[in-house]
Structures are given as structure tokens and as C-alpha cells.
Amino acid sequence: MKLPKELLNGFIIFLGIGFYFLLMEALGLADLYYLRLLNVLFIFYGTQKTLKSNFAEGKTILASNAVSALITSLTGVFLSIIGLIVYSFSKGGDAYVGSLSKTFLFGGNPSVMTYSISLLFEGIVSAVIVTFMLMLYWDTRYASDKHQN
């Protein structure tokens, strides 16, 4: 059984983000919040890969490609949040989350679930923004009334 490209590329996003964060933690950089913001590059990569594949297959309907791109990016975000929850509990739960950067999203001592839900909302927003940005980029390649003679 072949997985749909949206799920496969969403899984690639998950692997990229997971490897990136594990590398940051191994290098002792996990508390630098601005390095965490680079995870959006993995969302761009996976979503772009889906859109490029759709275009190569001749799928040029803008709305269906937007849905495909959004499914890809949201799959990566959801899998990453699930991975974060599992990893956080394996490292000590709330104590581990408390050791992360205090300047990133929170003041005080958030629980694993509070932290994860906040990151989920942030991830959903970034997935939507990335999808819109890439759809604007790919818009000139899609056939529509405004591009036809």
C-alpha cells in the first residue's frame, strides 16, 4: 500500500523537526528560542515537495492543491506535537518542560499539555501561513481564468 504524498511529506516534516530538536538538545542549544523558530523551514520543505509533486502530475486546480498543501503541513505539525508530548514525558514531564526556555510563549511553569497545546496552535498558524505563501508562489503556474488568454 502506497501512502498518499501528503502523509509521506508530513512524515518527512516530522522527521526533520524531530532530528533538528534532538540535535539542538544534544548541542545544548535547546533553550535558545530563536533557533526553534527555524522549524518552519521543514514545513516549507515538505509542503513545497507536495506542491511540486502535484504540479508534476498535472494537478493544477488551485483549491485542491491548497488543501493538499495544508494537509501536508498539518500532518507534520500534529505528528511533531505528538512526538513532543511523548519525548517530554520520557524526559520527566512537567519538569522537562520547565527546563525549556522561559521566554518562549510562557511565563511561569506550564505543564506538558499546556505547552503542547500552545505549540499546536502556533504550528497550525504557521502551517496555514506557509500554505498561503506557497500557494501565492505557485499561483502563476496554475491554469485559471486570470492566466488564460
C-alpha positions, 0 to 999 in steps of 0.5 A, a space after each residue: 500500500 502506497 501512502 498518499 504524498 501528503 502523509 509521506 511529506 508530513 512524515 518527512 516534516 516530522 522527521 526533520 523537526 524531530 532530528 533538528 530538536 534532538 540535535 539542538 538538545 544534544 548541542 545544548 542549544 535547546 533553550 535558545 528560542 530563536 533557533 526553534 523558530 527555524 522549524 518552519 523551514 521543514 514545513 516549507 520543505 515538505 509542503 513545497 515537495 507536495 506542491 511540486 509533486 502535484 504540479 508534476 502530475 498535472 494537478 493544477 486546480 488551485 483549491 485542491 492543491 491548497 488543501 493538499 498543501 495544508 494537509 501536508 503541513 498539518 500532518 507534520 505539525 500534529 505528528 511533531 506535537 505528538 512526538 513532543 508530548 511523548 519525548 517530554 514525558 520520557 524526559 520527566 514531564 512537567 519538569 522537562 518542560 520547565 527546563 525549556 526556555 522561559 521566554 518562549 510563549 510562557 511565563 511561569 511553569 506550564 505543564 506538558 499539555 499546556 505547552 503542547 497545546 500552545 505549540 499546536 496552535 502556533 504550528 497550525 498558524 504557521 502551517 496555514 501561513 506557509 500554505 498561503 505563501 506557497 500557494 501565492 508562489 505557485 499561483 502563476 503556474 496554475 491554469 485559471 481564468 486570470 492566466 488564460 488568454 
